[in-house]
């Protein structure tokens, strides 16, 4: 819908195939969008911590405003999640909106864990944030309506 400019993520080789970053040229203002999928906490020892640290460094270095979204394999109460927010100066728009578990989404389970997130820079206003109905995944999708700050 809007032109994209691919951003180089070569400085974080450990995130290859775990992150995609683009500059979105929206008519109101360009912003950076990062889609991420760090390895699970149950992966080989330390890989989740490593991926989350690299994601935080990568996000902190990207042009602002910034949105980071994806299956982060981390709950909002995880120290790795807290370090990502702090290091990249991101906000979790779920705060004050109630629990929104997104995994698992199977016929015999009720979603119980908040593994997915849409995180925003402090200058972005999130007007709406919600978990959607299941699609073709074992996770529920998240949707957010955001308002970008005016271009400087």
N, C-alpha and C positions, 0 to 999 in steps of 0.2 A: 504494500500500500504506500509506503514511504521509501525513498531511496536509502540504501544501506551502504556503508563504507566499512569494509573489513578492517579490524584492528589487529596489529601484530601481537601475538601472545608468545612469541618465540623466547622471550626472556624467562618464561616459566615452563621449561620443557617437561617437567613432571606432570603437568596438567594436560598434556596432549590427549586429545579425545575426551577430556573431562570438562572442557570449557569452550565456549564460543563467545566472541565479543564483537560487537558491531556498533558503529556510530549511526544512529537513526536520524535522518534529516527530516524531522517533522516541521510543518509550516510554522508552528508557534515557536519552536526552538529545537535545536539538535540536542540529543541526549545519548548516553552510552547505555547499551543493554548487554548484560552478561548473562548467558545461560550456562548453568553449571550442574555437574553431577559428580561430586566427590565420592570416592569409594566408601563403601559401608564401614561402619564401626566394627563389623565382624570380619572385615577383610584381613589380609596379613597384618601382623602387628605393626602399628604405627602408620599405616598408609592413609587412614582417614585423617589423622592429625596432620600428616604431611600435606595432603590435598587441601585441607581447610586453611593451613598456614599459607600455602602458595596462592590460594584463591584470595585470601585477605590482602596479600602483597600486590597481586595483580589488580584487584579492584581499587586499592588505594592509589595506584599509579595511573588509572584510566581518567580520561577527561570527564568532567562533571557537566551537568547533572548525571546521576548514575542510578540504574536499576539492576539488581542482581536477582535472578529467579531460577528456580529449579528444585530438583530432588536433592537436597543438601545432606540427606542421610544423617541429620542431626536435629535434635529437638531444641526449642528455645532455651532450655535450661542447661544445655551442654556448655562446658567451658570453651570448647572449640567454637561454638556458635557465638558466644559472648566475645571471644577474641576477634572473630570476623567482623562483628558489628563495630567494635572499638577501633580496630586497625584501619578499616576501610571507611569509617565515619558513616555507617549505615543505620537506618532505623527499621524496626520491625513493626509494620502497620497493624499487626494482629492485636497489639496491646490495647486493651480496653474494648475489644470487639468480641471477646469470648474465645473459647477453645475451638479450633478448627482442625480436627484430626483429618489426615489425608491418606493414611495407610493402616491396614490393608483395605482394599475394596474388592471383596469377594462375596459371593452369595451367602456363605456361612459365617462370615465375620462382620463385625461392625467396626468401621474405621476407629482406631484407638490411639494412633501415634501421629504427632505433628512433624513429619519429616520434610515436607515441602514448604517453600517460602517464596514470597516476593518481598525483597528488601529494597528500600529507597534511600537516597541521599536526603539530608535534612531539608534541602530547599524544595523538595517535591511534596505536594499535598496529595494524600490518598483520600479520595472522596468515598470510595466503596471498596470493600475487600471481602471476598467470600469463597467458600469451597463450593464447587459445582457438583453436578451429578456425574456418576461414573461414565467413562467412555470405554475405550479399549485398552485399559491399563490396570495394573494392580494398585494404582494410586488415584485418588480423586483430584481433579484439576482445581487450581486456584485462579480466581479472576480478580483484577484490581482496575479501578478507574482512577487515573492519576491526573493531576493538573501540574503542568510544568511552569516554572517561574518564567516571567518575561525575559527575553534575551537582553543582555546588558548593552 
